[in-house]
């Protein structure tokens, strides 16, 4: 999927929310130094630098120029799921399912015996959670050593998700892992059990799960799953919580979800993600 990065100032947000019209935007792409117009993730670190996971690798933007990081041990450059740990290291996973991190301005490969493909990893304080065949592997980020292997059956594995406190795994059930390595197994509604692919987002203690292709939409809160309004006619590519609202990035633009209603923006764009940076600017991957 080829994506293009668009930014617009939050000043225009109130205008387009009230009037339902698209705000002014400008593009960050190869014409201004981005190494590739294939962009799969964007992240702002603790120092304010922007990071892009592109078709040509992980790239850092300091507001003036881009620096792209490579390693001879990379199985492939394209990836996503950029995170920063408490030690300042920047992590991402390539689409072959292998982890890499930036340390001392150098891209290093994380030691993994094998891969079962691309599934998002998670960082909770000083612990790293990764998925391997039929198990979760948990590492100590202080020394990058394996702490524990937690067994589970990955035959029905659909997705993983990191919230503020938990690392979730979606199979035929919802597995909820916490920092202390406790794991809870929760029954899923039939619509989600039968879904081939899901996207997930979280806000505080609540979890939002949407089936990518048929728009089945559920909220998990207070140990209960509640069915929400179904969004039809689009492939849902991502969910994001921005300004205390849930946004759905789809093949038919961006949908704002508020009180069981959807408002559609950028209808002519195939949007894969939305985020807000520290300067209150909004970014879209399209």
N, C-alpha and C positions, 0 to 999 in steps of 0.2 A: 504494500500500500504506500503510495507516494503522498507525502504530507507537506503542508506549508504552514509556517508559523506566523500568526497574526496577533498583533497587540492593539488594544485600545485603552484609553485612559478611563478610569472609573468616573470621571466627570460626566461622561456621556451615558453611563449606565442608567441613571435616573430618567434620562430622556427616553431611552429606548424601552425601558420597562413600562413607563407610563403611556407612551405613544405607540408601542409595539413596532418600532422601526429600527433598522440596523444602525449602529453608531459608526463614527469614523474609525478606520483601522489602517495600519500600515504593516508591511511584510518584512520579515527577516528571513532571507533565503541566500542562495549562492551569490547573488548579485552584491551582497554586503559582506561576504566572506564565510558564510556558513559552508562547511565542507560538502554538504549534500542536501538536496531538497527532500530527501527521504528522512523524516524526523519522527521518531516513535515515542519519545518522552522528553519532558523538560522539567528541570528542578532548580530551585534557588537554594544555595547553601547558606550557612550561618554568617558568612562574610558578605553576602549579597551577590556573589557571582552566579551567573546562570550556566547550567549544564544541559547539553542536548545529546540525546542518544540518537545518532544518525546512521545512515547507511554506510558511512565511512568511519564509524567508531564514535567514541565518547569525546565530546568537544566542550571546552570551557570558554565562556564569553565574559570578558571583563568590562564590557560597555564600549570598547573600542575595537578589539581584535579577538579572533578565535584561536584557541590552541587545542589541537586534536591529539589524543593519546593512543599509542599503539603498543602492542607486545608481540614478539615473535611466537609466543605460545598461544596466541588467540586462535581458536578454531574458526571463528567468524567475527566480523566487526559489528554487524547490526545487532541491536538489543534494546532493552527497555528497563523499567523498574529502578530508576536512579534513587539512591538513598544515601544519607550521611550518618556515620556512627558517632559516638560520643568522643572519639579520638580525632575527629575531623576528616577521616578517610571517606572518599566518595566511592560508592559501590554501584555496579549495574550487572545485569545478567544478559548474555547474548542469546539469540534465538535457538542456539544449539543446547542451551540449558547450563552453560558454564559461567561461573561467577568471576568478576574481576574487580579490582579496587585500586584507587590512586593513593599512593603513599610516597612522600618526599618527591612529589612531582613526577612520579613514575607509575605506569600502569603495570600491575602485578596480577598474575592469575592465582585464584584461590585453589588450594589442593582438593580435588575431587576425583574419586576413583572412576565414576561414570556419570551419565546423565540420562534422565528419562524424558528429556525435552524441556521446553520453556514453561516454567511455572514460577510465579513471583515468589521471591524470598521475603523474609521479614527480619527487622531488627527491633528488639525491645530492650532498652537500656544497654547492657553489655552482653546481650545474647543474640546470636545469629541463628535463624531458623531456615533450613533448606529442605527441599523434597528430593528424596531418592526412591528407588524401587521399594515399595511396601514399607517405607519408614520415613519419619521426620528425623533429620540430623540437626542437633543443637550444638553450637560452638560457643566457646568463651572468646569474646572479642578482645580481651586483654592479651591473650597469647595465641589466638586462632586455633586452639586445640578443641577436639571433639569432647563434649560433655556427656551426651546421651543420644541413644537411638530409640525413637518411639515408634513401635510397630503399628501399621494400619494397612488395610487392603486398598490398593490404589487402582483396582480394576475399573471402578466407576469415577475416577478422579476427574473433576471438571475444572476446578479453579482453586486458587489460594487468595487470601486477602489479609493485609496487615491493618489493624485498627490501632488506636492509641495504647490499648492494653493487651490485645489478643492477636494471635496468629490463627486464622481460620483456614480450614480445609474443607472443600465441598466434594463429597463423594455421593453415595446414596444416602448419606447422613451429613450433618454439619458437625465437624470436629473443632472444638474451641480450646486452644492452648494458651496458657498464661505464662508469666515470667518464671514462676516457681515450677514450671513443667507439669502442672496439673492439666489433665485433658478431660473434657466433657463431650459426650456424644449426644446430639440432639436430632430428633426425627424431623424430616423435612416434609412440607406439603407435597402431595402427589405431583402437582404441576412442576415443581422444582426438581423432584426426584427424576421425573421423565424428561426434563429439559436436557438437550444435548450440550448446551453451552450457556453460561451465565456470566453476568458482570456484577460487581459488588462495590458498595461504598459504605462508609460508616461515619457516624457523627455521635460523639460521646459514647453512650451505651447502646445506641440503636444501629441496626444493620439493615441495609437496603439491598435487595437481590432482584435482578431482572433477567429474564430469559432473553438472550440476544435476538432470537428470530421471531418469536411470537408475542413479545412484550408483556408476558406474565410478570407482575410486579408485586413484591411482598416486602413488608417491613417486619423485622424481628426486634421486639422490644418487650422487656419484662417477661422474658422466657416464652413469649407467644409470637406466632407468625400471623400477621394480618394482611389480607389481600387488598391491594390498592387498585386504582384505575389502570386498566390495561392500555398500553400505547401500541397501536396497530399501524402497519404501513411502513415501518422503518426497521432497519437493522440497528440495534442499540450497541454502540461500540464502547461506551465508557460512561461511568457515573462520577460526579464530583459534587462535593459540598462547598459552595462558595457563598459568602454573605448570608450564612444560615439558611440557604435554600439548596435544594437538590436540583442538579442540572443533568440532563441526559444528552450525550453527544451521539448523533445518529447520522445515517446516510441521507437524511432529509433536513439537516441543519441541527440547531441547538434548541432543546426544549427545557423551559423553566417549569419545574413542578411546584405548585403552591396550592394547598387546600384542595387536593384531588383534581386540580385543573392543570392543563398543559398550555404554555404559550410558546410559540415557535418563532425563532429568529434565525437569520442566515439560511433561509430555506434552500438556496441554490448551492450551498456548500455541503460537502461530505466532511463532517466534523468528528474528530476522534477524541478530543479532550479539551477541557477548560481548566484554567487555574488562575489564581491571583497572586501577584508577587508582593514583596515588602513595601513597594512604592504605591500600592493600591492600583496597579495596572492589571488588566485582565489579558490573558493569553489564550489563544486557540490554536490547536493543531488541526489542519484541514486537509 
